[in-house]
Amino acid sequence: MLFEFETNMITPSKEKLVDLDEGFTKGNMFANLYDPYKHYEPTCLKPQNEREALLLHIYKLDFALNDLNLYLDLYPTDMEAYEKFKKYAYDYEKCVHEYEKNYQVLEVCHDTYGKYTWLDNPWPWEGNHV
């Protein structure tokens, strides 16, 4: 045989999804795929106010969506993962809408609330963001 391929790769039935907090903190939504570096212990982020808490939740949802998207590219028939993906997508859209309504737009293409406000938002290097 000219090429040999690994055929016992990860199968959907062996995967266990972790919750949003653990997945975001460890950088992996799958329990059996997390491989810590030496003695590194991930740190949990602690928001200082409601605005930071909502933005952190949006970050967690965004991470989970991307990780599940990559997984579903390989295993499109895993309905459990797809249902979780749909739930996170719905929650993400809802949280982004709430954040943008109460604080500021997160993407320039969302700046459609009747007045162009993108330039009014603090920039990361200004030190007064979130």
C-alpha positions, 0 to 999 in steps of 0.5 A: 500500500502506498499510503496508510491512513489512521482509521481509528480517529476520534469517533462521535460516539466517544466525544463528551462535550463539556459546559461553556465555562470549562470549554472556554477556560481550557480552550476545548469543548471536548473533555477527552481532547484536552491535553494540559501543558505540563503543570499549567492550570487554566484561570477563570475570568471574573467579570467586574460588572454586568456588561463584562459578564455579558461580553464574556458570555458572548466570547464563550458562546463564540468559542463554542460555536467555532469549536463545534463547527470544526467538529461538525465539519468532520462529523456532520451526522453527530446530531447531539453536537449539532443540537448543541451548536444550534442552541449556542447559535441561538443564545449567541444571537440573543446575547449579541442583540442584548449587548448591542442594544444596551451598550455598543455594537460589536461589529461595524455591520451591526451599526444600523440603529439609526445613527452611525456610532461605531467611531464613538466606541472605545478602542482596545488601546484606549484602556477604557473598554468594557 
